[in-house]
Amino acid sequence: MQATETDTEAGTGIKTQIRVYLLVEDLQRQFAAYLGTPTRARGYPPYEGEHALIVEVSPALAIERVIDLALREVPGIQPGILYVERQFGVLEIHSANLSDVQRAGEAILAGTGNRPEDQLRPRVLYHDIIEDITDQHAVILNRNRQASMILPGQSLLVYEMTPALFAAVAANEAERAAPGLTVVDVQMIGAAGRLYIGGSVEDVTVARDRITEVLAGIDGREH
C-alpha cells in the first residue's frame, strides 16, 4: 500500500504498518488485574468488564502518532500502556464504553491508512501442558511471575505465539473459558508472546483449546 496523504503530512511519508490491531472485549478479572500491575500499567489501569484495544506498529516511534489520533478522536479514552520497544511501538487503550474504543480504533486506522486485516496473522510457536508440577518448579516459576502464584501439584499450560501482543487476547479468552484457572504470567511485549497458566488438568486443557481456536480465527497477512 502507498503512503496516504495523512501519513505524508504527519511526518516523512513512511508508511506506518499495523502489526497487531486487537480488540479485547469484556476484560476478565485476572487479566484486567494483570494489566494494572506497575510493570505494565504505565498509564491508567483498566477494570474488569471494560474493553481494550491493543495496537502494535512499525516503525516504533509511529506509536506516538497513533495515540494522538486516538486521544483527539475520543478524549475520554484511557491509555494504559504506551511502550516503545526496540523495533515496535505498543499502545493499549480502554474504556467502559465499547463504542468509544471502536471509534478510537477507527481513527487510528484512518489516520495511518490501514485496515484491521492489514495486521499480521498470529503464528503458534509452541504449547505444552505439564501436569502435577514439582515444588521446586513452582518456586522458580513464582520468582519470575507478574501475576498470581502457581502451586505445587497444579498443571501448567505454557503457550507461545507471535506477534507477542496476541498473548493478550489469548489470556483473556483462556480465563473466560475456564474462570477457575490461575493467570501466572502474560508476556505480551517483545519478540514472542508467552503465557503461563496454572490450574487443574481440565481447566488448562480447556484454556489451551480455546486459545488455539481464537488464534486460528484471527484474520491477517502472513508474516
C-alpha positions in Angstrom: 0.0 0.0 0.0 1.2 3.5 -0.8 1.5 6.1 2.0 -1.7 8.1 2.4 -1.9 11.9 2.5 -2.3 11.7 6.2 0.9 9.7 6.5 2.8 12.3 4.4 1.5 15.3 6.3 2.3 13.7 9.7 6.0 13.1 9.0 8.3 11.7 6.4 5.7 9.8 4.4 7.0 6.4 5.6 4.1 4.0 5.8 3.0 3.1 9.4 2.5 -0.6 9.4 -0.1 -2.2 11.7 1.4 -5.4 13.1 -1.4 -6.0 15.6 -4.9 -4.4 15.8 -6.6 -6.3 18.6 -10.0 -5.5 20.2 -10.3 -7.3 23.5 -13.9 -7.1 24.8 -15.1 -7.6 28.3 -11.7 -7.8 30.2 -11.8 -10.7 32.6 -10.9 -10.3 36.3 -7.4 -11.7 36.4 -6.2 -10.3 33.1 -7.5 -6.9 33.9 -5.7 -7.0 37.3 -2.5 -8.1 35.4 -2.8 -5.1 33.1 -2.9 -3.0 36.3 0.4 -4.2 37.7 3.1 -1.5 37.9 5.3 -3.1 35.2 2.5 -2.8 32.6 0.2 0.0 33.6 2.3 3.0 32.7 -0.9 5.0 32.4 -4.4 4.3 33.6 -5.2 0.7 34.8 -8.3 -0.9 33.3 -11.0 -2.6 35.3 -12.9 -5.9 34.9 -15.6 -5.6 32.3 -14.0 -2.8 30.4 -13.0 -3.1 26.7 -9.5 -2.6 25.3 -7.8 -2.0 22.0 -4.2 -3.1 21.7 -2.1 -1.9 18.8 1.4 -2.6 17.7 3.0 -0.6 14.9 6.3 -0.3 12.9 8.3 1.9 12.9 8.3 2.0 16.7 8.0 5.8 17.2 4.9 5.9 15.0 3.0 4.8 18.1 3.2 8.5 19.3 1.1 9.5 16.2 -1.2 6.5 16.9 -2.0 7.6 20.5 -2.5 11.2 19.3 -5.1 10.0 16.7 -7.0 8.0 19.4 -7.0 10.8 22.0 -8.1 13.5 19.6 -11.0 11.4 18.4 -12.1 10.2 21.8 -10.6 12.5 24.6 -12.1 10.4 27.3 -10.4 7.2 26.2 -7.8 5.9 28.8 -4.3 4.9 27.7 -3.0 2.1 29.8 0.2 1.1 28.0 2.4 3.3 25.8 5.6 1.4 25.1 8.4 1.9 22.5 10.5 -1.2 22.3 13.5 -2.0 20.2 11.6 -2.4 16.9 7.9 -1.8 17.5 5.6 0.6 19.3 2.8 -0.7 21.6 -0.4 1.1 22.7 -3.3 -0.2 24.9 -6.4 2.0 25.4 -9.5 1.1 27.2 -13.0 2.3 28.2 -16.2 1.0 29.8 -17.9 2.1 26.5 -17.2 -0.3 23.7 -18.2 2.3 21.0 -15.6 4.7 22.3 -12.9 2.1 21.9 -14.1 1.3 18.4 -14.2 5.0 17.4 -10.6 5.4 18.6 -9.6 2.4 16.7 -11.2 3.7 13.5 -9.4 7.0 13.9 -6.1 5.1 14.2 -6.8 3.1 11.1 -7.9 6.1 9.1 -5.0 8.3 10.2 -2.4 5.6 9.3 -4.0 4.4 6.1 -4.5 0.8 7.4 -7.3 -1.7 7.7 -7.8 -4.3 10.5 -6.9 -7.1 8.2 -3.5 -5.5 7.5 -2.3 -6.9 10.8 -0.1 -10.0 10.9 -1.8 -13.3 11.3 -0.9 -14.9 14.7 1.5 -17.9 14.5 1.6 -20.5 17.2 5.2 -21.4 18.1 4.7 -23.8 20.9 2.4 -25.1 23.6 2.5 -27.8 26.3 0.7 -28.9 29.4 2.9 -30.0 32.3 0.9 -32.0 34.8 1.5 -32.0 38.6 4.4 -29.7 38.7 7.0 -30.2 41.5 7.5 -27.8 44.4 10.9 -26.7 43.1 9.4 -25.9 39.7 6.6 -23.8 41.3 9.2 -21.9 43.4 11.3 -20.9 40.4 8.2 -20.0 38.3 6.9 -17.8 41.0 10.1 -15.9 41.2 9.6 -14.7 37.6 5.9 -14.2 37.6 4.0 -10.9 37.1 0.6 -12.2 38.1 -0.7 -14.9 40.5 1.3 -17.7 42.1 1.2 -21.3 40.8 1.1 -24.0 43.5 2.9 -27.4 43.5 0.6 -30.1 42.2 -1.2 -27.9 39.7 -0.9 -28.3 36.0 1.0 -25.7 34.0 0.0 -24.6 30.5 2.7 -22.8 28.5 1.8 -21.2 25.2 4.0 -19.2 22.8 3.0 -17.2 19.8 4.0 -14.3 17.5 3.4 -11.3 17.3 3.7 -11.1 21.1 0.6 -8.9 21.6 -1.7 -11.8 20.7 -0.9 -13.2 24.2 -3.3 -10.5 25.5 -6.4 -11.9 23.8 -5.2 -15.4 24.4 -5.0 -14.8 28.2 -8.4 -13.1 28.3 -10.2 -15.8 26.3 -8.5 -18.5 28.4 -9.8 -17.0 31.6 -13.3 -16.6 30.0 -13.4 -20.2 29.0 -12.1 -21.5 32.4 -12.6 -19.0 35.1 -11.1 -21.3 37.7 -7.6 -21.2 36.2 -4.7 -19.0 37.5 -3.1 -16.5 35.3 0.6 -16.8 36.3 2.2 -14.6 33.7 1.5 -12.9 30.4 4.5 -11.7 28.4 2.9 -9.7 25.6 5.7 -7.3 24.5 8.8 -8.5 22.7 9.8 -10.9 20.0 7.2 -13.5 21.1 4.2 -13.7 23.4 4.2 -16.2 26.2 1.5 -17.4 28.6 1.9 -19.3 31.9 -1.4 -20.6 33.2 -2.0 -22.9 36.2 -4.9 -24.9 37.4 -6.4 -28.4 37.1 -5.7 -30.5 34.0 -9.3 -29.9 32.9 -9.1 -26.1 33.2 -5.7 -25.7 31.4 -6.8 -28.1 28.7 -9.9 -26.0 28.1 -7.7 -22.9 28.1 -5.3 -24.4 25.6 -8.1 -25.4 23.2 -9.8 -22.0 23.4 -6.5 -20.1 22.8 -5.9 -22.3 19.7 -9.4 -21.7 18.4 -9.2 -17.9 18.9 -5.8 -17.5 17.3 -6.8 -19.6 14.3 -9.8 -17.3 13.8 -7.9 -14.1 13.5 -7.5 -12.7 10.0 -4.4 -11.0 8.8 -1.5 -11.1 6.4 1.2 -13.7 6.5 4.5 -13.0 8.2 
